[in-house]
Amino acid sequence: MTAAAPSIAAPPARGLDAIARTRGLRFGSATAWSAPGADRGGIGNPRYTALLERDCGILVAENEMKWQRLRPTPATFDFERADAIVALAKAKGMAMRGHTLLWHQTKWMPRWEATHDFGPRPATAGAAMLTQHIQTVIARYAPQVASWDVVNEAVNPNGSGLYETALSRAIGGAEPTLDLAFRTARAAAPGAQLVYNDYMSWEPGNDAHRAGVLKLLEGFRKRGTPVDALGLQSHLVTQGTAGGIAGQQAEWRRFLDAVTGMGYKLVVTEFDVRDNRLPADPAIRDRGVADYARAYLDVTLSYRQLRDVLAWGLSDRYSWIEGFEPRGDKARRRPTLYDRDFRPKPLYGAVAAALTAAPER
């Protein structure tokens, strides 16, 4: 018989952001736009917004500030849904992060970008398009958005270097495109935190990706590109129930030492846990997820260069992971802090404990 899904009877008296604040940290989450009353993990869902209000001091739009949503055509912007999320944050006294000014992969750019005619002077036209986009978006949301994922996922995880897009090919290559994005963002938002955000993982087999990210960060420093922090997406993937993870922790610490040694700060931008290689039994799975996340957070939060921790959604009911990578055994994924019925899970307790134990900033 499968055990009943475990939960903790009630979350702590204080929400996660309140706990984080005692250590000089902030806790928050991604949220989507949703129509009023829709059963989605968005701002139109009262049950979901209640979780946001309880646990979050900072929000980030899940998709609504990406090029795909903001740029229906090369000549137009659509800010309606992003505006609604920013308005909610302001009404509730929450800060906002911006995600993302450039997701540097062809498959995540608008469809029109791949075949856009940049004309007889493509470098000039491409630079103008990128500059206008960044200036327009930052101007609309400054000063409420004080931390921007300027560039997202530019490094190919197979170690082959940087992705190229139609836009970067028009401008003259990936490096000048990324540099232009950050320099434009710095001019438009002189006091904002500018972040390079990527999903390089701490799990085994991601060495080439981490090395590629370090090479990119080193290049930014050599070229004087104004990048303040590395965004650690933190989409964790459990490795099963056998063995310890001390080796993983040591390797991850070496990576973070290298990043912070270059003078970069850190941000946990998209935290959740994919429950791979764990039994379907929810009690075993939830315990494995919580323990794995605690091991990761204990190392990552030990760096005083890190101030913000954001989950990529708060309830299993709305997690992107179910549709992206369902389990082979058909058991529903359990990757977030609250279950499908909005009950806090052991992962919630693990995050609360890790925040409580973090060194004070």
DAWO-V611452 format. One line per field, one symbol per residue. phi: phi as a letter, one per 20 degrees, with the letter a starting at -180 (. if undefined). psi: psi as a letter, one per 30 degrees, with the letter a starting at -180 (. if undefined). Layout:
phi=???
psi=???
This chain:
phi=.fffffbegbfggdfffffgffdmdccbbfbdfbfgnfececfedgfffffgffdddbcbffcfdeggeedfbfdcccegffgfffffgffemdfcddbcfbeebgfdeggfffdfeemfcfffffffffffffffffffdfefedbcffccleeffeneoefdcgfffffppfgfffffgfffffffcgeeedcedbdgdefgndgffffffffffffgffemffdebdeegmefcfdoeenecgfffffffffffffffeneecbedbfaceeeldffgfffffffffffffffffffffeffdcdcceendcggcfffgffbfffemfffcedfcffdmefdgfgfffgffffefffe
psi=kklkkllkekllekleeeeeffgglkkallllkklkfkiliafgjeeefeeeeefkfklkkeffgleeefiflfflljgeeeeeeeeeeeeggklklkjkfjjikefgllefefgkjgafieeeeeeeeeeeeeeeeeeegkgejgkkjekkhfkkfgggbkllleeeeeegleefeeeeeeeeeeefieglkkkkklgklflkggeeeeeeeeeeeeeeeefgkikelkjjehiljlgafkllgeeeeeeeeeeeeeefffgklkkjfhkljkilgklfjfeeeeeeeeeeeeeeeeeeffjffkekjklilfkffgkfeefeilkfgfkkkifafkafggkklfeeeeeeeeeefkkk.
